[in-house]
Amino acid sequence: MELQNDLLLRAAKGEKTERTPVWLMRQAGRILPEYRAVRESVSGFIELAQTPELAAEVTIQPVDLLGVDAAIIFSDILVIPEAMGLPYEMVEKRGPWFPNTVNNESDLKKLRIANGANDLSYVIKAIEITKKNLNGRVPLIGFAGAPWTIFAYMVEGSGSKTFSKAREMLYTQPAFSHKLLQMITDSTINYLKAQIAAGANLVQIFDSWAGILGPKQYAEFSHQYISQICDAITEVPVTVFAKGAFFAREEMSKLNCETIGLDWNMGIAESRKLIGTEKTLQGNLDPAALYGNPEQVRNATIDMMEQFKGSRHIANLGHGVYPDIDPENVKVFIQTVKDFN
Ligand SMILES: Cc1c2[nH]c(c1CCC(=O)O)Cc1[nH]c(c(CCC(=O)O)c1C)Cc1[nH]c(c(CCC(=O)O)c1C)Cc1[nH]c(c(C)c1CCC(=O)O)C2
């Protein structure tokens, strides 16, 4: 199907666009009252994510209600551990929790490499329904967690400020760590390929915990695996968002991907210098800027746009939108990008 709005894809490839495309990380299922209404009709996040018709509905909500230039499929990065044999729960107000964790070779034997189309058929079904109902209005973004971020949850068993157990593993059991990272990488490639076959027009890799590694460890335990994924995905543009990996920007410029996501700690001019002009940059307004009044949101957005001006850019926040942000301010952010030239 021909896309009516392909700004995101053209910007990712570095082609000329009439204006800068805009979407928000975590736009589906955080800020909209319409999302909460759907969410309350089921038992919880996991049931919602596993019900393709409803997942498709909340994926499209931000397109209808906010006017973003892309949809991102409603799911979670933690579906990969589950598909490998490590189920998770989503604890209200606390976040993800794994009843079992992976700590040694014998835990590893209980895991398998996920087959995207079979083990995650509910996501694939949700993508198919979303594509049909979007009817070509905007591109659909597929996604997965980066292997290191997924590893961190599988070893730790929940969120953590330091992920010290996961980082301990890299020092005390490097061979085990590499085996698990490779299994996650192979699963992720299968999964992204299945998302693309079902209709995802671009895929994004979220390395949310990149910033807790030092540069050497990042190169060995994260970057290398992201690089494998980028090399394997040849069908659609790839975006890599490694939060906090300011130290790896120059290395990231060599990845086989179209777009690098910036968080709000990364200076725009400095990032462009380190990454060069062969990549599109995505980001990077501080999500907290949306707590301001509409005038402040507008000014902060214009300030960001001016810094990116003239170079390959997809407008976004520097991380996911916070759940208590007023959707009206999100609309101001989006409209300001659309009006900017
Ligand atoms: C680290 C991470 C996770 N999940 C994700 C990341 C990477 C991005 C980032 O760094 O923010 C990615 C994610 N999670 C979700 C999406 C859906 C699409 C989107 O809107 O971007 C995406 C892209 C839905 C979700 N994932 C989750 C919810 C909230 C669940 C609910 O509705 O109760 C949603 C809508 C739950 C989740 N899932 C995760 C956590 C820590 C939590 C709990 C806190 C939170 O809300 O973020 C793991």
The ligand as an ORCA input file, in Angstrom:
! r2SCAN-3c Opt
* xyz 0 1
  C      12.897     -0.061     29.077
  C      11.638     -0.276     28.244
  C      10.499     -1.037     28.637
  N       9.617     -0.973     27.585
  C      10.112     -0.200     26.566
  C      11.404      0.217     26.950
  C      12.355      1.019     26.077
  C      12.025      2.446     26.002
  C      12.344      3.233     27.246
  O      13.517      3.288     27.611
  O      11.408      3.821     27.802
  C       9.518      0.109     25.262
  C       8.065      0.230     25.125
  N       7.071     -0.085     26.023
  C       5.854      0.174     25.492
  C       6.044      0.623     24.159
  C       4.867      0.844     23.224
  C       4.935      1.725     22.131
  C       5.186      3.189     22.470
  O       4.273      3.893     22.849
  O       6.333      3.646     22.303
  C       7.432      0.685     23.933
  C       8.198      1.143     22.698
  C       4.543     -0.006     26.137
  C       4.452     -0.026     27.612
  N       5.285     -0.655     28.503
  C       4.828     -0.486     29.773
  C       3.637      0.286     29.726
  C       2.791      0.683     30.940
  C       1.934     -0.473     31.345
  C       0.512     -0.118     31.715
  O      -0.255      0.379     30.862
  O       0.206     -0.398     32.855
  C       3.398      0.570     28.384
  C       2.237      1.319     27.792
  C       5.439     -1.045     30.993
  C       6.909     -1.041     31.096
  N       7.797     -1.606     30.207
  C       9.090     -1.379     30.620
  C       9.016     -0.664     31.859
  C      10.212     -0.204     32.651
  C       7.659     -0.481     32.160
  C       7.030      0.130     33.401
  C       7.027      1.579     33.455
  C       6.567      2.315     32.187
  O       5.377      2.548     31.994
  O       7.434      2.626     31.408
  C      10.299     -1.819     29.887
*
